[in-house]
């Protein structure tokens, strides 16, 4: 066990809490955002095609990620939908993704009347297992939406090899993974399209918004139009004779203005989270009953949050007991991440994707396979959710916050390991 414990008596039992000061906080927005907002308003237009904020943001983000093209959207959810539309996902197609993710990764699949197929996960990185991904591929598979969870890179090179072998597209969901590197390259630049979010609960925020990045010229044009009702604004006149249905996911100039200012901060934010998360992860190695988060050797994790698992039998405590003890020490731990895997939501188990009696697209209406979801479809993912504990990570946290968080976890583990 690393570190020196302040006391063996848990705060839960009347001892002194390990966390002696509140966690560090700070302002996410400031004068930089106000300057860009005023600049946007002074344009006398907030429409993305007539102003320059969205264009400037696209160039800044594309340059930062070393890609040729960036298309902005109204949300991270929209960016996934735009990517799916750009690669031509349609009725009856299958799209493989993660069972532990926000519904934003799945909504676009369903709105294209395609079928989500869920691959199982690595038990400690919490990302998609390439072996399971390949097992799920059929002749109906059109794309793989790879979720890089919590700032931690999935085994993206291996998944891309599998995708190329089976001639399917790879879309990277990087909503939680700004500045996450895999073998020296940013996550989001390995597949055909990378998708990002500016939701208020991400590393950087513009309230909402999203981005799609690609090096593929054809996919860029398709994404640009799919995000804008399939209107073509690239010529001297707008062509509104849309070739097929597409939504309105345009970003406005105010969102882009805030986004530009936030991009100047994102590398520093992610670097601070990386240092904090790596030190936390290193301190939790080798503790009986505690299974730390696995970060690939060639990955730089940007820790949108930190998650570990416990073996209740080995720890000598239930997860609930462990979390209650940790909270009493002053660490706001959360039992679990999501309540269930996505496919265990009522809408999937009951097949009620849309309002009303219809069960399309899961009932084979559009030529796809009839799809039913059940408990046990992804046993490792289900095991993760029943044993994981989530901790916050923030760029404003201090060295004292880190030391006391580690001390609290070690203290709780020491108590349950030796009681």
GUFI-216556 format. One record per atom (N, C-alpha, C): residue in three letters; x, y, z. Coordinates in steps of 0.001 Angstrom, whole numbers, plus 500000, padded with zeros to 6 digits. Example, Ala and Ser with C-alpha at 12.3 -4.5 7.8 and 13.67 -1.06 7.14 Angstrom:
<nodes>
ALA513190494310507800ALA512300495500507800ALA513200496700507800SER512850497750507080SER513670498940507140SER512900500030507870
</nodes>
This chain:
<nodes>
UNK500853498800500000UNK500000500000500000UNK500883501243500000UNK500593502179499085UNK501405503376498976UNK500871504462499904UNK501738505352500303UNK501303506510501068UNK501242506228502565UNK501135507302503337UNK501013507192504785UNK499593507552505163UNK498912506664505844UNK497519506889506196UNK497424507791507422UNK496517508771507353UNK496346509710508452UNK495753509022509668UNK494832508126509445UNK494189507401510533UNK493572506140509969UNK493509505111510792UNK492874503877510365UNK491363503954510571UNK490914504909511383UNK489487505006511677UNK488780505781510575UNK487840505135509923UNK487113505787508839UNK486301506975509337UNK486185507992508488UNK485324509130508817UNK483882508666509015UNK483518507631508296UNK482176507053508430UNK481921506576509853UNK482996506242510563UNK482877505728511935UNK483339506753512970UNK483410508008512548UNK483778509065513487UNK485211509538513398UNK485997508980512461UNK487374509406512292UNK487481510731511540UNK488691511216511394UNK488936512475510683UNK488939512223509175UNK488146512972508403UNK488137512772506944UNK489511513022506325UNK489842512245505315UNK491115512424504610UNK491142513722503818UNK489978514127503304UNK489902515365502506UNK489671516528503451UNK490676517408503549UNK490616518488504536UNK490170519828503957UNK490254519977502632UNK489859521239501990UNK488944520931500812UNK488081521881500420UNK487236521663499246UNK488093521516497984UNK487571520791497004UNK488267520653495723UNK488383522004495031UNK489468522184494306UNK489712523433493599UNK488673523708492528UNK488351524958492352UNK487401525394491326UNK488002526571490563UNK487354526955489476UNK487818528094488695UNK486808528468487629UNK487054529558486948UNK486146530040485893UNK486541529447484546UNK485546528921483847UNK485788528344482525UNK485736529401481428UNK485023530482481679UNK484811531512480653UNK485264532864481194UNK485737533709480292UNK486219535009480735UNK486205536039479625UNK487137536956479696UNK487173538073478741UNK487418537599477311UNK488164536496477173UNK488469535995475827UNK487187535665475069UNK486242535019475766UNK484966534674475140UNK484141535928474857UNK484167536883475785UNK483404538128475587UNK483908538898474369UNK485220538940474190UNK485807539641473036UNK485313539018471734UNK485339537694471653UNK484899537018470427UNK483393537159470218UNK482623537153471296UNK481173537344471169UNK480850538743470637UNK481540539729471132UNK481311541101470642UNK481690541189469159UNK482774540550468802UNK483191540528467399UNK482122539874466519UNK481531538816467025UNK480482538134466272UNK479264539026466098UNK478853539691467166UNK477679540558467099UNK477916541751466172UNK479132542238466132UNK479447543383465278UNK479436543045463789UNK479367541755463463UNK479259541359462049UNK477899541729461464UNK476911541910462359UNK475524542174461952UNK474880540964461272UNK475443539805461476UNK474823538540461059UNK475339537453461987UNK474452536508462308UNK474848535366463131UNK474695534063462363UNK474491534180461039UNK474345532991460203UNK475727532511459766UNK475949531229459902UNK477298530677459743UNK477903530914458372UNK477118530961457330UNK477661531090455982UNK477996532535455625UNK477356533487456315UNK477585534896456005UNK478632535528456914UNK478769535015458136UNK479793535514459043UNK481096534757458872UNK482067535051459759UNK483362534362459635UNK483723533541460871UNK482887533588461931UNK483228532882463166UNK483263531357462975UNK482242530819462357UNK482210529377462116UNK483371528976461207UNK483615529757460178UNK484728529456459268UNK486065529499460004UNK486240530514460862UNK487482530631461628UNK487634529458462593UNK486537529097463234UNK486571527979464170UNK486959526688463459UNK486350526453462299UNK486654525234461527UNK488133525162461178UNK488669526269460722UNK490090526282460348UNK490974526055461570UNK490633526710462663UNK491441526588463882UNK491441525149464396UNK490263524512464397UNK490184523145464904UNK490850522162463946UNK490630522341462643UNK491274521463461656UNK492790521567461745UNK493304522774461892UNK494754522965462019UNK495287522305463287UNK494549522455464361UNK494967521866465634UNK495061520350465533UNK494120519741464815UNK494080518283464701UNK494831517754463485UNK495371518649462681UNK496154518227461530UNK495330517526460469UNK494086517958460299UNK493209517375459286UNK492843518442458254UNK492319517977457128UNK492010518907456037UNK490710519654456252UNK489719518989456857UNK488375519569456872UNK487701519444458234UNK486908520470458563UNK486066520459459757UNK484706521025459400UNK483662520359459837UNK482282520835459670UNK481694521001461070UNK481092522147461338UNK480480522366462647UNK479030521912462651UNK478539521576463844UNK477150521146464010UNK476580521779465283UNK475315521496465537UNK474628522090466681UNK474864521341467986UNK475424520129467921UNK475684519353469131UNK476596518178468799UNK477102517522469830UNK477868516305469614UNK477004515198469037UNK475766515117469512UNK474814514147468956UNK474623514380467470UNK474475515654467096UNK474316516012465686UNK475549515626464879UNK476735515760465482UNK477952515439464730UNK477993513952464370UNK477555513088465289UNK477492511658464986UNK476487511399463871UNK475320512054463944UNK474298511873462911UNK474811512353461559UNK475488513484461544UNK476051514012460296UNK477067513036459710UNK477914512487460555UNK478906511516460078UNK478234510297459470UNK477191509807460118UNK476453508651459610UNK475794508977458270UNK475231510186458176UNK474635510601456916UNK475661510730455809UNK476837511248456167UNK477886511441455167UNK478373510115454589UNK478469509079455423UNK478960507785454919UNK477836506945454317UNK476614507464454358UNK475516506810453657UNK474780505742454428UNK474846505788455770UNK474071504830456561UNK472584505076456337UNK471857503997456077UNK470432504125455779UNK469624502961456313UNK468347502900455954UNK467437501887456472UNK467958500464456300UNK467922499713457395UNK468329498316457357UNK469813498073457574UNK470624499131457473UNK472059498970457736UNK472293498701459222UNK473429498106459543UNK473821497906460926UNK475046498756461237UNK475061499317462447UNK476184500138462905UNK476600499620464273UNK477865499229464388UNK478397498688465640UNK478906499825466512UNK478554499785467801UNK479043500803468718UNK479146500230470123UNK479396501112471103UNK479619500699472486UNK478307500659473264UNK478160499696474180UNK476979499663475035UNK477074500602476238UNK478284501124476507UNK478450502111477580UNK478818503434476937UNK477799504216476675UNK477964505503476008UNK476699506315476195UNK476785507578475903UNK475596508426475902UNK474705508070474718UNK473412508321474859UNK472488508053473757UNK472844508852472505UNK473630509907472685UNK474052510691471528UNK474823509885470506UNK475470508805470948UNK476196507942470014UNK475253507087469180UNK474011506953469624UNK473081505983469049UNK471912506640468319UNK471554507852468730UNK470367508510468183UNK470424508616466663UNK471570509042466125UNK471685509195464672UNK471521507881463934UNK471992506791464523UNK471820505472463900UNK470335505185463720UNK469570505412464773UNK468140505104464742UNK467379506049463817UNK467766507325463800UNK467075508267462914UNK467343507980461435UNK468419507276461165UNK468662506816459795UNK467972505476459542UNK467166505035460514UNK466457503749460443UNK467420502581460250UNK468596502737460850UNK469587501663460872UNK469534500968462236UNK470282499893462376UNK470203499049463560UNK471485499166464381UNK471396499614465636UNK472583499601466496UNK472926498173466919UNK474193497846466818UNK474708496553467267UNK475808496859468275UNK475741496234469441UNK476632496607470524UNK477746495577470720UNK478993496052470636UNK480158495202470875UNK480518495239472351UNK481065494154472859UNK481466494122474260UNK482767494903474453UNK483122495112475716UNK484198496034476058UNK485375495347476736UNK486533496017476671UNK487666495618477485UNK487291495881478946UNK487607494959479871UNK487115495095481239UNK487664496271482028UNK488813496827481625UNK489417497883482443UNK489707499185481695UNK489763499158480363UNK489848500417479619UNK488453500967479367UNK487446500080479434UNK486040500424479232UNK485737500819477790UNK486645500473476893UNK486463500747475474UNK486184499465474696UNK485776499624473449UNK485333498504472635UNK486466497497472391UNK486150496236472586UNK487082495140472372UNK487112494799470878UNK488259494969470207UNK488311494690468759UNK487808493300468394UNK488088492305469227UNK487637490942468945UNK486111490884468896UNK485465491528469850UNK484003491555469868UNK483455492346468678UNK484141493442468320UNK483723494241467154UNK483682493355465909UNK484763492611465693UNK484815491778464484UNK483747490685464519UNK483491490142465683UNK482465489099465796UNK481077489620465445UNK480849490919465612UNK479525491501465375UNK479304491906463913UNK480349491900463106UNK480225492334461714UNK479457491304460892UNK478498491798460101UNK477741490965459167UNK477746491643457800UNK477062491043456849UNK476985491674455528UNK476105492918455551UNK475443493178456683UNK474614494375456829UNK475386495536457472UNK476583495268457973UNK477334496294458701UNK477821497388457753UNK477477498618458075UNK477878499762457253UNK478989500583457915UNK478966500649459241UNK479932501508459936UNK480132501024461369UNK481240501475461944UNK481545501257463358UNK481705502630463997UNK480928502919465036UNK481092504151465808UNK481913503799467043UNK483187504169467016UNK484119503835468092UNK484082504943469140UNK483676504600470351UNK483602505572471439UNK484906505541472223UNK485596506672472279UNK486784506815473126UNK486287507360474469UNK486069506484475428UNK485393506867476663UNK486336507569477640UNK485845508658478220UNK486507509328479355UNK487914509818479048UNK488176510204477802UNK489504510698477442UNK490507509613477183UNK490034508360477104UNK490907507200476994UNK490745506566475620UNK491832506413474898UNK491754505921473527UNK491417504436473477UNK490494504098472589UNK490231502698472269UNK491374502163471408UNK491363500865471166UNK492387500258470304UNK492024500557468845UNK492176501829468505UNK491623502326467247UNK492345501774466021UNK493651501575466092UNK494356501026464931UNK493849499628464596UNK493670498810465603UNK493195497447465378UNK491772497456464824UNK490938498335465352UNK489558498425464854UNK489543498910463411UNK490416499854463082UNK490484500337461695UNK490931499231460741UNK491859498385461192UNK492282497250460358UNK491116496300460105UNK490348496035461143UNK489173495160461011UNK488170495784460051UNK487942497078460190UNK486991497779459323UNK487427497723457863UNK488718497948457624UNK489233497905456248UNK489080496509455657UNK489342495498456459UNK489208494108456029UNK487783493792455584UNK486803494389456283UNK485396494098455993UNK484714495220455201UNK485494496223454792UNK484987497312453961UNK483838498076454631UNK484058498477455887UNK483071499299456587UNK483746500587457061UNK482941501615457266UNK483451502914457701UNK483724502916459205UNK484672503777459616UNK484952503999461033UNK484675505458461372UNK483783505653462321UNK483452506975462846UNK483907507001464304UNK484726507974464670UNK485233508056466037UNK484430509075466848UNK483876508612467954UNK483143509479468875UNK484131509966469934UNK484554511216469786UNK485558511803470675UNK484948512865471584UNK483662512748471860UNK482976513750472675UNK483644513928474034UNK484184512826474590UNK484822512872475903UNK486351512856475812UNK486887513041474611UNK488311512732474438UNK489085513756473631UNK488952515027473967UNK489830516033473373UNK491288515734473727UNK492169515979472778UNK493624515879472978UNK494051514526473527UNK493258513514473273UNK493630512151473640UNK494477511588472503UNK495666511126472824UNK496589510651471794UNK496761509138471841UNK496871508577470653UNK497185507152470501UNK498340507052469518UNK499475506571470005UNK500688506451469190UNK501050507770468495UNK500921508848469244UNK501350510146468739UNK500351510884467878UNK499183510289467641UNK498140510950466853UNK496902511136467712UNK496178512211467442UNK494949512463468182UNK493861511451467826UNK493164510956468828UNK491939510203468583UNK490989511104467797UNK490364510530466795UNK489515511314465895UNK490115511479464520UNK491410511082464389UNK492096511241463104UNK492492509900462489UNK492018508800463060UNK492367507468462548UNK491316506941461577UNK490058507147461896UNK488971506620461083UNK488639507517459904UNK487478507263459318UNK487023508077458186UNK486559509454458641UNK485935509503459827UNK485404510759460363UNK485580510743461878UNK485959511894462440UNK486001512061463889UNK484937513053464325UNK484316512802465466UNK483214513638465945UNK483489514146467358UNK483114515398467609UNK483406516057468882UNK482176516809469391UNK482231517173470672UNK481117517859471317UNK481595519102472047UNK480780520152472004UNK481010521366472785UNK479935521522473860UNK479336520414474252UNK478370520389475337UNK478991520967476604UNK478184521484477501UNK478706522161478681UNK479419521227479642UNK479276519927479457UNK479879518967480376UNK481074518248479753UNK481740518908478818UNK482926518346478187UNK484161519164478579UNK485326518780478065UNK486564519485478420UNK486452520984478138UNK485888521322476976UNK485604522721476634UNK484139522818476252UNK483606524027476343UNK482167524194476134UNK481849525491475404UNK480829525400474556UNK480207526596473995UNK478708526544474304UNK478366525839475381UNK476963525614475737UNK476464524348475087UNK476667524259473798UNK476428523064472996UNK477132523286471668UNK477028522308470802UNK477726522397469519UNK478550521147469298UNK479000520973468073UNK479801519804467742UNK480612520026466493UNK481516519092466233UNK482379519169465057UNK482548517798464433UNK482742517808463123UNK483063516615462345UNK484360516913461610UNK485360516023461724UNK486618516236461010UNK486905515052460094UNK487528515344458963UNK487875514293458010UNK488941514788457045UNK489693513861456493UNK490625514162455407UNK490036513798454049UNK488860513180454066UNK488222512702452847UNK487373513815452235UNK487761514250451038UNK487086515380450375UNK485604515110450146UNK485291513921449666UNK483898513578449373UNK483058513554450641UNK483600512966451710UNK482860512919452969UNK482691514315453560UNK483675515174453355UNK483563516557453821UNK482372517257453172UNK482269517175451854UNK481157517834451165UNK479812517253451575UNK479776515939451737UNK478519515311452148UNK478135515718453573UNK479120515786454450UNK478858516196455830UNK478410517652455892UNK479074518503455117UNK478736519928455082UNK477283520136454675UNK476852519387453696UNK475471519544453219UNK474477518831454131UNK474839517654454650UNK473910516919455504UNK473589517719456771UNK474546518511457249UNK474322519334458439UNK473441520542458143UNK473173520797456881UNK472460522013456464UNK471324521674455499UNK470508520671455892UNK469312520289455129UNK469630519816453709UNK470883519432453489UNK471377519031452176UNK471337520172451161UNK471374521399451673UNK471523522550450788UNK472994522656450374UNK473229522995449126UNK474590523176448619UNK474875524671448501UNK475743525169449386UNK476066526595449403UNK477436526880448795UNK478029525890448130UNK479404526023447682UNK479561526810446385UNK478480526963445646UNK478551527719444398UNK478186529177444595UNK477934529865443506UNK477551531279443591UNK476126531452444075UNK475306530419443896UNK473928530444444389UNK473663529183445214UNK472768529318446205UNK472418528177447053UNK471513527230446264UNK471901525962446223UNK471086524937445564UNK470276524227446639UNK468960524392446579UNK468083523841447600UNK467347522592447147UNK467693522103445991UNK467077520886445476UNK467764519678446116UNK467435519441447396UNK468139518429448180UNK467983517045447567UNK469101516306447432UNK469035514973446834UNK468342513952447726UNK468389514172449053UNK467701513291449994UNK467553514031451320UNK466728513474452198UNK466394514115453462UNK467622514275454354UNK467757515468454938UNK468830515730455903UNK468329516785456889UNK468832516757458127UNK468356517698459150UNK469047519055459066UNK468612519966459922UNK469268521264460084UNK470062521220461384UNK471369521041461263UNK472252520965462420UNK473300522076462381UNK472947523233461813UNK473925524303461646UNK474358524906462985UNK475625525217463090UNK476139525993464217UNK475978527472463921UNK475658528267464949UNK475553529714464742UNK476859530406465103UNK476944531677464769UNK478181532437464944UNK478542532676466415UNK477548532783467291UNK477832532998468705UNK478479531768469325UNK477955530600468984UNK478543529355469479UNK479989529231469022UNK480215529523467746UNK481577529433467210UNK482508530436467867UNK481996531621468184UNK482822532646468818UNK483343532159470171UNK482452531580470970UNK482871531026472254UNK483835529856472020UNK483532529046471013UNK484376527898470701UNK485798528288470339UNK485957529369469604UNK487295529833469217UNK488121530144470461UNK487508530877471397UNK488219531223472631UNK488529529975473455UNK487610529030473472UNK487820527805474238UNK488944526948473651UNK489090526960472335UNK490148526164471709UNK491538526606472154UNK491670527875472515UNK492962528350473007UNK493307527749474371UNK492308527167475045UNK492502526650476399UNK492565525132476461UNK492110524461475400UNK491865523021475513UNK493126522199475755UNK494240522556475125UNK495465521778475334UNK495941521862476779UNK495851523040477352UNK496254523222478741UNK495321522470479682UNK494025522528479401UNK493028521812480208UNK493312520317480200UNK493519519779479020UNK493742518337478893UNK495080517921479490UNK496098518764479364UNK497409518447479947UNK497315518362481465UNK496588519284482076UNK496429519264483533UNK495650518036483979UNK494602517691483235UNK493827516493483569UNK494673515231483402UNK495527515231482385UNK496402514074482157UNK497348513854483335UNK497959514923483814UNK498887514805484944UNK498158514301486183UNK497000514896486467UNK496222514500487642UNK495785513044487526UNK495203512685486390UNK494679511340486205UNK495762510279486212UNK496899510566485566UNK497991509590485537UNK498558509341486932UNK498696510410487718UNK499213510248489083UNK498230509467489948UNK496950509751489788UNK495925509008490516UNK495958507537490126UNK496033507285488829UNK496036505906488334UNK497265505143488836UNK498411505802488835UNK499638505155489291UNK499555504799490775UNK498926505665491555UNK498849505447493001UNK497916504302493370UNK497033503925492473UNK496043502897492788UNK496444501507492297UNK497621501404491723UNK498089500099491250UNK498427499198492442UNK498097497916492309UNK498538496926493283UNK497755496874494577UNK496623497556494657UNK495800497529495869UNK494829496350495787UNK494811495558496807UNK493958494377496843UNK492484494766496673UNK491832494134495705UNK490402494336495488UNK490047495526494626UNK491040496351494263UNK490785497535493440UNK491401497324492062UNK490636497543491024UNK491087497338489648UNK491156498696488940UNK492362499270488809UNK492481500620488224UNK492087500667486745UNK491906501866486273UNK491603502120484871UNK492817501762484007UNK492586501072482891UNK493685500705481989UNK493837501755480893UNK494996502352480843UNK495338503286479774UNK496413502613478923UNK496194502538477635UNK497148501881476749UNK498526502542476843UNK499572501747476696UNK500938502246476841UNK501231503428475922UNK500687503404474723UNK500960504459473742UNK499885505547473729UNK499128505632474813UNK498016506588474863UNK498296507697475870UNK497929508914475503UNK497908510038476435UNK496452510320476745UNK496022509971477944UNK494619510078478329UNK494323511487478838UNK493173512040478455UNK492803513389478911UNK491726513354479991UNK491405512184480509UNK490595511991481719UNK489401512934481840UNK488387512662481055UNK487123513396481275UNK486563513026482640UNK486782511811483052UNK486592511382484433UNK487544510221484678UNK487610509751485905UNK488425508588486232UNK487503507508486791UNK487709506272486347UNK486846505195486809UNK487695503965487137UNK487361503320488236UNK488006502058488593UNK486920501068489005UNK487317499802489150UNK486373498769489562UNK486834498162490880UNK485893497594491615UNK486291496828492789UNK485776495396492670UNK486556494502493204UNK486148493110493367UNK485607493015494794UNK484298492933494924UNK483676493026496240UNK484171491933497192UNK484319490706496681UNK484772489604497536UNK486201489840498011UNK487043490277497090UNK488447490513497423UNK488619491733498318UNK487793492759498083UNK487872493986498870UNK487306493786500265UNK486334492881500378UNK485671492699501669UNK484614493741501925UNK484054494287500849UNK483010495308500969UNK482178495328499698UNK480921495696499852UNK480107495921498665UNK480494497259498059UNK480114497450496816UNK480407498743496179UNK479734499871496943UNK478500499657497365UNK477777500696498100UNK478501501062499395UNK479005500061500118UNK479738500325501349UNK481020501104501064UNK481706500722500002UNK482955501388499630UNK482695502848499271UNK481677503093498453UNK481360504459498021UNK480923505318499204UNK480105504763500092UNK479675505532501268UNK480860505915502142UNK481806504996502298UNK482999505283503090UNK483846506361502429UNK483967506293501105UNK484772507271500370UNK484138508660500431UNK482830508710500306UNK482139510000500409UNK482319510615501787UNK482263509787502824UNK482462510297504186UNK483859510881504359UNK484820510362503592UNK486186510908503635UNK486302512225502879UNK485242512621502179UNK485237513893501455UNK485455513777499970UNK485437512547499439UNK485619512317498005UNK484260511977497391UNK483729512822496488UNK482388512607495942UNK482354511504494886UNK482501510280495328UNK482502509131494423UNK481084508795493991UNK480978508203492809UNK479678507785492257UNK479697506289492004UNK478710505592492512UNK478590504156492264UNK478065503953490854UNK478924503454489965UNK478522503235488582UNK478692504477487731UNK478461504296486466UNK478542505400485505UNK477177505644484889UNK476640504635484209UNK475276504640483704UNK474514503560484471UNK473183503705484577UNK472434502680485313UNK472472501312484653UNK472438501288483322UNK472482500033482573UNK473188500261481250UNK473485499174480557UNK473949499300479175UNK472833499894478323UNK473217500557477246UNK472230501224476392UNK471163500255475911UNK471560499044475516UNK470581498102474960UNK469601497580476013UNK469852497904477296UNK468934497513478358UNK467897498594478663UNK467973499731477968UNK466948500760478121UNK465616500215477629UNK464537500730478184UNK463198500241477822UNK462933500328476321UNK463401501413475696UNK463108501603474276UNK463697500489473419UNK464838499935473843UNK465443498838473095UNK464815497497473472UNK464618497275474738UNK464067495991475161UNK462623495809474693UNK461893496942474601UNK460498496876474134UNK460366497123472639UNK461440497571472009UNK461410497847470576UNK460641499103470203UNK460419499993471167UNK459603501190470931UNK460501502387470639UNK461143502369469486UNK462076503434469132UNK461338504741468833UNK460232504652468149UNK459429505827467819UNK458107505784468587UNK457455506927468773UNK456137506910469417UNK455138506100468583UNK454199505482469256UNK453179504722468534UNK453464503234468543UNK452703502513467765UNK452748501045467790UNK453908500462466995UNK454471501232466069UNK455526500687465213UNK456769500289466005UNK457431499244465546UNK458684498816466157UNK459841498918465171UNK459633499663464072UNK460723499861463135UNK461767500775463776UNK463016500646463415UNK463559499771462372UNK463962498378462868UNK463690498087464144UNK464183496846464728UNK463405495611464291UNK462263495820463644UNK461399494690463266UNK461617494209461842UNK462682494703461193UNK462969494272459829UNK462176494987458770UNK461461496047459147UNK460623496790458200UNK461416497253456983UNK462654497662457204UNK463449498249456127UNK464473497275455547UNK464217496012455703UNK465088495023455068UNK466232494554455923UNK466385495137457106UNK467440494682457999UNK467005493452458780UNK467947492923459545UNK467607491785460386UNK466675492228461514UNK465769491361461912UNK464974491623463102UNK465933491608464293UNK465894492674465082UNK466864492810466163UNK466162492859467509UNK466562491984468405UNK466064491992469766UNK467257492107470716UNK467076492879471769UNK468143493094472737UNK467747492449474063UNK468718491888474744UNK468412491214476008UNK469583491335476976UNK469296491149478251UNK470351491118479247UNK471352490023478885UNK472628490322479084UNK473658489352478764UNK474256489504477386UNK473747490446476577UNK474302490639475226UNK475777491030475281UNK476150491830476247UNK477548492240476419UNK477922492026477886UNK478278490806478249UNK478473490478479664UNK479566491295480344UNK480642491608479629UNK481718492381480251UNK481258493801480540UNK480528494391479617UNK480016495745479828UNK479071495783481025UNK478226494770481143UNK477302494711482271UNK478066494556483581UNK479128493759483566UNK479951493580484767UNK480652494875485153UNK481108495630484163UNK481745496923484425UNK480785497828485189UNK479559497948484694UNK478597498875485300UNK478172498452486698UNK478284497179486994UNK477869496709488328UNK478992496801489354UNK480217497088488907UNK481359497102489833UNK482197498382489754UNK481879499304488866UNK482729500484488683UNK482370501607489650UNK483367502438489921UNK483210503634490751UNK483826504801489990UNK483077505875489877UNK483499507023489066UNK483919508174489959UNK485052508792489605UNK485560509966490303UNK485664511131489329UNK485409512324489812UNK485563513512488982UNK487040513837488784UNK487342514400487635UNK488665514979487369UNK488417516379486813UNK489203517330487259UNK488997518713486829UNK490340519418486739UNK490471520273485744UNK491734520988485552UNK492030521980486681UNK491029522271487517UNK491244523192488629UNK491656522486489920UNK491676521159489908UNK492090520421491088UNK493567520657491362UNK493933520637492638UNK495296520961493068UNK496067519701493454UNK497349519885493714UNK498179518786494207UNK497645518269495548UNK497130519173496361UNK496544518748497640UNK495290517908497401UNK494479518320496429UNK493295517528496079UNK493704516114495673UNK494738516024494860UNK495214514725494399UNK495707513876495573UNK496554514463496416UNK497127513719497533UNK496045513236498489UNK495066514082498769UNK494011513702499714UNK493028512704499111UNK492802512790497817UNK491950511796497152UNK492599510421497202UNK493896510384496890UNK494642509119496955UNK494632508580498384UNK494871509451499346UNK494893509035500747UNK493540508465501171UNK492464509104500716UNK491118508639501077UNK490852507245500519UNK491223507039499262UNK490981505730498629UNK491817504659499317UNK493088504955499576UNK493964503998500241UNK493475503699501662UNK492999504702502335UNK492488504550503696UNK491281503616503725UNK490355503840502789UNK489155503005502722UNK489531501575502351UNK490415501444501373UNK490863500094500969UNK491554499383502137UNK492406500109502846UNK493123499530503969UNK492158499010505043UNK491113499791505281UNK490134499380506296UNK489423498094505874UNK488903498066504663UNK488128496895504237UNK489020495677504001UNK490250495905503567UNK491168494785503362UNK491579494121504662UNK491497494873505790UNK492053494373507048UNK491025494240508173UNK489783494474507859UNK488811494407508962UNK488540492953509371
</nodes>
